[in-house]
Amino acid sequence: MSDSDDVVRKADAFLSRYRPSALPAQDDFPVLTEAVSSISTATPVDAHAAARLTETELQEIGQQLRQQLRDAIGPYIENFIEESLRVRLESHLQRAFVSFTDQVRADVEALVQESIGKTVEHAVTGLRERSRGGRS
């Protein structure tokens, strides 16, 4: 297959993502109406019956609807957030690790320089004391 055929095939595949299709794309996220239609919904209540519902019953129905929505879209949201966090955390951890490594390296170099300085100073002091002791 030539490179131009490959480019055309890839362009066609890309554009096909935006063409209307009877079949939903495999990699697309479902919209809320698709997710909600895939769950069992509560039985519809007519307007007269709704007017007779108590506040507690309305709150219970609202809670049931919220739970059904959470159950329906929760896995999609979890996957999206998990992937997004994983990518961000990897990036942040990589930067933090590099920064930490650089700081440890700088600290070790400072400690080595300080240790060498003290050792040289101690050696010079010892030589001075010996040379003074030899002259007296």
C-alpha positions as CSV (number, residue, x, y, z in Angstrom):
1,M,0.0,0.0,0.0
2,S,1.4,3.4,-0.9
3,D,1.8,6.3,1.5
4,S,-0.9,8.3,-0.3
5,D,-3.4,5.4,0.1
6,D,-2.6,5.2,3.8
7,V,-3.1,9.0,4.2
8,V,-6.4,8.8,2.3
9,R,-7.6,5.8,4.4
10,K,-6.7,7.7,7.6
11,A,-8.4,10.9,6.5
12,D,-11.5,8.9,5.5
13,A,-11.5,7.2,8.9
14,F,-11.2,10.5,10.7
15,L,-14.0,12.1,8.6
16,S,-16.2,9.1,9.1
17,R,-16.3,9.9,12.8
18,Y,-18.3,13.1,12.0
19,R,-20.7,11.6,9.4
20,P,-24.1,10.7,10.6
21,S,-24.5,6.9,11.0
22,A,-27.2,4.6,12.1
23,L,-24.7,2.8,14.3
24,P,-23.1,4.6,17.2
25,A,-19.3,4.9,17.1
26,Q,-17.5,2.4,19.4
27,D,-15.2,4.9,21.0
28,D,-17.8,7.6,21.6
29,F,-19.1,8.4,25.1
30,P,-22.9,8.0,25.5
31,V,-24.9,11.1,26.0
32,L,-27.2,11.4,29.0
33,T,-30.3,10.4,27.0
34,E,-28.6,7.2,25.8
35,A,-27.5,6.3,29.3
36,V,-30.9,7.1,30.9
37,S,-32.8,5.2,28.2
38,S,-30.8,2.1,28.9
39,I,-32.0,1.9,32.5
40,S,-35.4,1.1,33.9
41,T,-37.3,4.3,34.6
42,A,-39.9,4.9,37.2
43,T,-43.5,4.5,36.2
44,P,-44.9,7.8,35.0
45,V,-47.2,9.7,37.3
46,D,-50.1,11.8,35.9
47,A,-50.5,15.4,36.9
48,H,-53.4,14.8,39.3
49,A,-51.5,12.1,41.1
50,A,-48.4,14.3,41.3
51,A,-50.4,17.1,43.0
52,R,-51.5,14.6,45.7
53,L,-47.9,13.5,46.5
54,T,-46.5,14.6,49.8
55,E,-43.2,16.4,50.0
56,T,-41.6,13.2,51.4
57,E,-42.9,11.2,48.5
58,L,-41.6,13.8,46.0
59,Q,-38.2,13.8,47.7
60,E,-38.1,10.0,47.6
61,I,-38.9,10.0,43.9
62,G,-36.2,12.6,43.4
63,Q,-33.7,10.5,45.3
64,Q,-34.6,7.4,43.2
65,L,-34.1,9.3,40.0
66,R,-30.7,10.7,41.2
67,Q,-29.7,7.1,42.2
68,Q,-30.8,5.8,38.8
69,L,-28.8,8.5,37.0
70,R,-25.7,7.8,39.2
71,D,-26.0,4.1,38.4
72,A,-26.4,4.8,34.7
73,I,-23.7,7.3,34.2
74,G,-21.4,6.6,37.1
75,P,-19.2,4.0,35.4
76,Y,-18.6,6.4,32.5
77,I,-17.7,9.3,34.8
78,E,-15.5,7.1,36.9
79,N,-13.6,5.8,33.8
80,F,-13.2,9.4,32.5
81,I,-12.0,10.8,35.8
82,E,-9.7,7.8,36.5
83,E,-8.0,8.1,33.1
84,S,-7.7,11.9,33.4
85,L,-6.3,11.7,36.9
86,R,-3.9,8.9,35.9
87,V,-2.5,11.0,33.1
88,R,-2.2,14.1,35.3
89,L,-0.8,12.3,38.2
90,E,1.9,10.6,36.1
91,S,2.9,14.0,34.7
92,H,2.9,15.6,38.2
93,L,4.8,12.7,39.8
94,Q,7.4,12.7,37.0
95,R,8.0,16.5,37.5
96,A,8.1,16.1,41.3
97,F,10.5,13.1,41.0
98,V,12.8,15.2,38.7
99,S,12.7,18.1,41.1
100,F,13.3,15.8,44.1
101,T,16.2,14.2,42.4
102,D,17.7,17.5,41.5
103,Q,17.3,18.8,45.1
104,V,18.9,15.6,46.6
105,R,21.8,15.9,44.1
106,A,22.3,19.5,45.1
107,D,22.1,18.7,48.8
108,V,24.6,15.8,48.5
109,E,27.0,18.0,46.5
110,A,26.7,20.7,49.2
111,L,27.4,18.2,52.0
112,V,30.4,16.8,50.1
113,Q,31.8,20.3,49.5
114,E,31.2,21.2,53.2
115,S,32.9,17.9,54.3
116,I,35.8,18.5,52.0
117,G,36.2,22.1,53.2
118,K,36.2,21.0,56.9
119,T,38.6,18.2,56.1
120,V,41.0,20.6,54.3
121,E,40.7,23.2,57.1
122,H,41.4,20.6,59.7
123,A,44.4,19.3,57.8
124,V,45.8,22.8,57.3
125,T,45.3,23.6,61.0
126,G,47.1,20.4,62.0
127,L,50.0,21.3,59.7
128,R,50.3,24.8,61.1
129,E,50.3,23.5,64.6
130,R,53.0,21.0,63.8
131,S,55.1,23.6,62.0
132,R,54.8,26.0,65.0
133,G,55.6,23.2,67.4
134,G,58.7,22.3,65.4
135,R,60.1,25.9,65.5
136,S,59.7,26.5,69.2
